[in-house]
Amino acid sequence: MIEWLMKPLTYEFMQRGLLASTLVGVLCAVVGCYVVLRGMAFLGDALAHAILPGVALAYLLDGNLLLGALIAAIVVAVLISFFSRQGTIKEDTAIGILFAAALSLGVLLISSIRTYAVDLTHILFGNVLGVSGDDLFITAVLGVVVLGIIALFFREFLVISFDPVLAATLRIRAERFRLLMLILLALTIVVSLQTVGVGLVAAMLVTPGAAAYLLTRRLSSMMIVAALIGAVSSVVGLYLSFYLSVASGAAVVLTATLLFLLAFLCAPARGLLPRWWHTRSTRRTQTRTA
């Protein structure tokens, strides 16, 4: 067993991959708690695909792909906030319009790149085993920035998420913090590209947070449990990809999904089986009393 656990760690690419995937798992899980609580799953998926034009343009200009993705994600996040803030269209409508426009622009630009099937595959599907030292450094820096901002403004994010009336009473500028949340979400998506790719990043934003929601009652506890689920999913998924020779991003997401299903079935208060048992016990008690 010890040899089975230690063998992957003899390779440098696995060491970097484990660090990167754990960082991303924790970051996605913490930010994902807000995604789950505020019903932002569609927004997360839209932002993930909206980075494609930035990636394609950076590739055409021989620039940094992550920087191009970051700029594109922030631009789309700001535009979503701008259009929905005017009050003439709803947020989901603005998301749908900008998501489709950005995705179409990305496809248009990518179609002009002859070798995109090879060169941009890791952006679309992730390649955690190809993480370099520089990639790991960028992931760590951006991750610390996002988690630091969430810790710094935890109270403000909590209030605007659960009680907009109280936020107005306390003179918390909800729109500014909503925009900040969009930018943090964009940063998280960009950080996750190397690990799970565009296609699967939305799953890592939603699944650990959804599992933690079933297991906890408070936001702080939810974040801790979600971070633990995200980290475990990343490590277990990476080990599975190493020994089974399967895609690492897909293995990570499926591991997180399995943990969600376990929480859905067995969570003490909200799980399907405890609720079924409680209902059955209640009926038995009522029958005996009658």
N, C-alpha and C positions, 0 to 999 in steps of 0.2 A: 504493500500500500504506500509506504513512504517512497519507494523507488518510483511508483506510478505518479505520485504527486511532484517529485523533484525533477523527473526527467525533462519536462518542458522548460523548467527554469534554467537548464544548462545552456539554452540558446538565448542570445541577447535579444533577438527579435521578439521572443515570447515574453521576456522580462519587460521590454518596452510596451508590448501589446497589453499585458496584464495591468500595468500601471495606467495606461491610457484608457483602457476599457473600464477600469474601476472608477477613475475620475469622471468619465462620461456617464457611467451608470449612476453615480451619486448625484451629479449635477442635473441630469435629466429628471431624476426622481424628485429632487427638491423643487425645481421649477415646475415639474409636472403636477405637484400638489395644487398649485394655483390653476393650472390648466384644467384639472379635474373639477375643482370646486367652482370655477367660474364658467364652465362649459366652453372651453376654448380649444377643444380637440380639432375642430375644423380649421381654426386659425393656425394651429401648430402645423398641420399638414400642408396648408396653403403656403406658409412661410418656408417650409422645407423645400417645396417645389419652386418657389419664387426666386431661389438663389441661382437657378440654372443660367439665366442670362449673365449674371455676374461671373460665374465660373467659365462660361464659354468665351466671354469677352476677355477675361484675364488670360485664357489660353491663347486666343488669337493674338494678343499683344505680348505674349511671352512673359506675362507677369505672374504674381503669386495667386494661386487658385483660391486659397482660403481668404485672402484679402478681398478678392473679387466677390466671393460668396458673402462675406461680411457686409460689404458696401451695398450689395443688392438686397440683402435681407433687411438692413436698416432702412433703406429707401422705401421698400414696400411697407414696412411696419409704420413708418411716418405717414405715408400716403393713406394707409387704412385709417389711421387715427384722424387725419385731416378730413377725409371725405365723410366719415361717419359722425364727426363732431359738428358738422354743419347742420345736422338735423334733417336734411332733405332725403337721405337714404339711410337704411339700417346698416348696422355693422356687418352682418352676414352678407348683405348685398355688395357692400364695398369689398369685402374679402373675396367673394366670388368673381367680381369683375377684375380685380387686380391679380388674383391667382391665375385666372385664365390668360390674361394679357402677358404676365411675366413668363408663364409656362410656354406660351406660344412663341414669345421672343426668344426664349432659351432654345426651344426646338429649332427655330429658324437659324439661329447662330450655330448651333451644334451641327446642323445638317450641312453647313458649309465647311466643316472640318473633316477632311478625308479619313483621318485616323482616330476619330473620336471614340469608336467602339473599343479601342485598346486603351487610349490615353485617359479617358474620363470614366471608365468603368468603376474605379475605386470611389469616385464621387457619388455615383448612382447607387452602388451596392455596398460600399465600405470595404476597407482593407486594413483591419487593425494590425495584422501581422506585418504590414509594411510601414508601420509608424517609425519615423526617424527620431533622432534626438531632438532636432529642431521642432518637429511636430509635437513631441511630448512636452517641450518647454512652452510652446504656444498654448497647448491645451491646458496646462497647469496654470498659466498666467490668466487666461480668460476665465477659467473655472473659479479661481480665487476671486477675481473681480466680481463675477456674477454672484457668488455666494456671499461675498462681503457686502455688496449692495443690499441683498435680501436681508441679511442680518441687521444692517444699519437702519433700514426702513421697514422692519418686520411689523411694527405697530401700525404704520400707515397702510401697508398692503393688507393687513388683517382687517382694518376698519372698512376700507373701500370695497373689500371682497364680500363682507357679511352685513354691513350696515351703512349704506350710502347716506341715510338721513343723519346718522351720528357723524359721518365724515364731514357733511356740510356744517353741522353744529360746531365741530371742532376746527372749522375753517381749513380742512385738509383739501388741497387742490387735487381733486380726484382725477381730472383729465391729465394733469402732468404725471401723476403716478401710474395712470393707465398707459400713457405713452412710454414711460420708463419700463413698465412690465413688458410691453411689446418689444422694446429694444433688448431687454434681458432674454426674452424668448428667442429673438433672432440670434443673439450671441450663443445661446445654448445649442441651437440648431447647427450653427457653423462649427462649433467645437465637436459636435457629434458626427460630422461628415466622414471623417477618416475611420471611425469605428463601425457605424451601422449604415452610413450612406443616406441619401435623400429618401429612398423608398421606405426605410424602416425607422427613421428618427421619430416619427409621430407615435409609433408604438412604444418606444422607450419613454416618451414624454407622458403617455397616458397610463400604461399598464402598471408600473410600480405604484404610482399614485392612487390608482383605482383599488389595487389590492390593499394598500395602507388605509384607505378610506373605510374599508370593510372591517379593519382590525382596531381602529382607534376612534377617539371622540374629539380630541383637541388637535389644532393645526400643528403645534410644535411636535407633538407625538407622531402625528401623521408624517411629518417631514423626516423624522428620525427613522421610522419604520420603512418608509419609502426608499430612503437612502440605503438602508441595509438590504432591501430587496433588490435595488438596482445594482449594488456592488456584488451581491451573491450571484445574480443573474449573469453579470458580466464575466465573473471568474469561471463559473460553471460552464457557461456557453463557450468560453474560449478554450477550456480544457476539452470539451466535446468536439469542437472544431479541429483541435490538434490531433486527437486520437481517431476521430471518424473521418477526417479529411473532408469536411463540409464547410460551407460558407460561415465565417465567424459571426457576422452581423445577424444572420438568420438564426443561428444557434442561440445567441444571446437573447433575442426577442422571444423565441419559443420557450426558453427557460423561464423568462419573466411571465409569459402567458400561463405556463404550468403553475407557477406560484400564485398567480391571480386565481386560477381555477380552484386551487386548494383553499385559498382564503374565501372564495365565493361559496364553497361547500361547507367549510369547517369554522369560519369566523364565529367566535363565541356568541355575539349578540346579533349579528346580521347574516350569518351563514345560513345556507339553505337547510342543511341537516339539523342544526340546533333549533331553527325555527319550526321545522317539521316535528321534531321531538317535543318541543314545548306545546305545540298545538295538539299533538296526540295525547300528551299528559293532561292537558287541560280538559279535553273531551272525556278522558277516563274519569277524572275527578268529578266532573259534572254528572256523568252517568251514575257513578257510585252514590253521589249525593241525592240524585233523583230516586 
